[in-house]
Amino acid sequence: MTPEKQHDHRNYCPEVSGVNFKLRSLAQHPDHLEALAALNLQIGPGFLGHYDGTEWKVFVERFTEYQFLMVADNDLHGAAFTLPLYWDGAVESLPTTLEAVILRAIECCQRKEQVNTLVVLALLSDDRHSGNGWKTEFLTSLKHLAGEKGFASVLTPVRPNRKCEYPLMPFGQYVRWRQADGAPFDPELRAHWNLGAVFLGAMPRALTIEGKVKEWERWTGMRFTESGEYIVDGAQRPVIIDQINDLGYYTDPNIWMLHKT
């Protein structure tokens, strides 16, 4: 299922905050699985971890060679969750949810299809690294690695990191905001744009989170006494509360961005 070209990622050593890291796969360092799971819990607001979909461990343990680790002195500092799949290059055929990305990658594996695209589902680092400098170096290394492994492109569904400050602004309008120099307003989008990434299209419902009202109160520390839309810390759009049906509902949007290798 993998491209014919292979490369030993030990040669990729991104430098972040003055520290030289070795780029390793989870297949090479299975002892880092527990630390990787702990790092994964730091992605976004806590309620995002309660979506009803394919479990994190399903694709991580199935595609260990595609979970890339930033390691220094055998200490895990960051990671990239990635998956290989076939993409025909059409925006219309992009998966519409993160779960669909995982399921398509699993199908490609089962059918032994020739994959041509590396999808970066998430990039994360621990509290020792702030800003987007580490992300730029990590993405650059991943792009080189993907090219060496024979992938024609790198796709990533990007979650803007300042959209939650403007939860009432339509997502499509927000991602078009620009600075005076023409760069995207959002720092997360800008980090990819600075590396030459192209905006492809929105993924309006990348994740769907549903739960009982009491569960949402526990996840957010808020009280939802009436039905309606609520602004929740870390949410990109309002959370919908339906007291009659005892349901809280939220969809988290991403935007597809394309990096050529």
PyMOL commands that set and color helices and strands:
alter all, ss='L'
color gray80, all
select helices_A, chain A and resi 9-11+30-40+46-50+56-62+64-66+91-93+98-111+133-148+163-165+171-174+187-193+213-220
alter helices_A, ss='H'
color red, helices_A
select strands_A, chain A and resi 15-16+19-20+22-25+67-72+75-85+117-125+153-158+198-211+228-230+239-242+247-260
alter strands_A, ss='S'
color yellow, strands_A
deselect
rebuild
show_as cartoon
